Amino acid sequence: MNDSFQDSPAEALFEKALEIAEKHLEQAMKEGGSLSAYVAVAMIEAAVNQAVEETSHDDIVDMLRDLAAQIEADAEAGDEAGDED
């Protein structure tokens, strides 16, 4: 996410929402047992579908692009940390 978002009250709200989502995801994955990885991916799809209904396709696409960029940055940082060992 951009720096202005990280310093805003919206960040605190998002972090609280993330905490709630993670709690429910963990419970769903436990319930899924051996299907836990599939449950996690299915939760992403269900969340995206619900979010589109609440906002717009464009908003969700932008958020998913931001998330993908974060995932790629984290992976690159992990790769670089692994190279230092």
C-alpha positions in Angstrom: 0.0 0.0 0.0 1.2 3.6 -0.4 2.8 5.5 2.4 -0.1 7.9 2.8 -2.5 5.0 3.5 -0.1 3.5 6.0 -0.1 6.7 8.1 -3.8 7.2 8.0 -6.7 6.2 10.2 -7.8 3.9 7.4 -4.7 1.8 8.1 -6.0 1.1 11.7 -9.4 0.2 10.4 -7.9 -2.1 7.7 -5.6 -3.8 10.3 -8.7 -4.4 12.5 -10.6 -5.8 9.5 -7.6 -8.0 8.6 -7.4 -9.3 12.2 -11.1 -10.3 12.0 -10.7 -11.9 8.6 -7.6 -13.9 9.7 -9.5 -15.2 12.7 -12.3 -16.5 10.5 -9.9 -17.9 7.9 -8.0 -19.8 10.5 -11.3 -21.3 11.8 -12.4 -22.2 8.3 -9.1 -23.8 7.5 -9.3 -25.9 10.7 -12.8 -27.0 9.7 -11.5 -27.9 6.2 -8.9 -30.2 7.6 -7.0 -31.8 4.7 -8.7 -29.3 2.4 -7.3 -26.3 4.3 -5.2 -25.0 1.3 -8.3 -25.2 -0.9 -10.4 -23.5 1.7 -7.9 -20.6 1.9 -8.0 -20.1 -1.9 -11.8 -20.4 -1.9 -12.0 -17.8 0.8 -10.1 -15.4 -1.5 -12.5 -16.0 -4.3 -15.5 -15.6 -2.1 -14.1 -12.4 -0.6 -13.4 -11.0 -4.0 -16.9 -11.8 -5.2 -18.4 -10.2 -2.1 -16.2 -7.1 -2.3 -17.2 -6.5 -5.9 -20.8 -6.4 -4.8 -19.9 -3.9 -2.1 -17.7 -1.6 -4.2 -16.8 -1.9 -7.9 -14.8 -4.1 -10.2 -12.3 -1.3 -10.7 -11.8 -0.8 -7.0 -11.2 -4.5 -6.4 -8.8 -4.8 -9.4 -6.8 -1.9 -8.0 -6.7 -3.5 -4.6 -5.7 -6.9 -6.0 -2.9 -5.3 -8.1 -1.6 -3.6 -4.9 -1.8 -6.9 -3.1 0.1 -8.7 -5.9 2.8 -6.0 -5.8 3.1 -6.5 -2.0 3.4 -10.3 -2.5 6.1 -9.9 -5.2 8.0 -7.3 -3.0 7.9 -9.7 0.0 9.1 -12.6 -2.2 11.9 -10.5 -3.6 12.9 -9.4 0.0 12.8 -13.0 1.1 15.0 -14.1 -1.8 17.5 -11.3 -1.0 17.6 -12.3 2.6 18.1 -15.9 1.6 21.0 -14.9 -0.6 22.7 -13.3 2.4 22.9 -16.6 4.3 
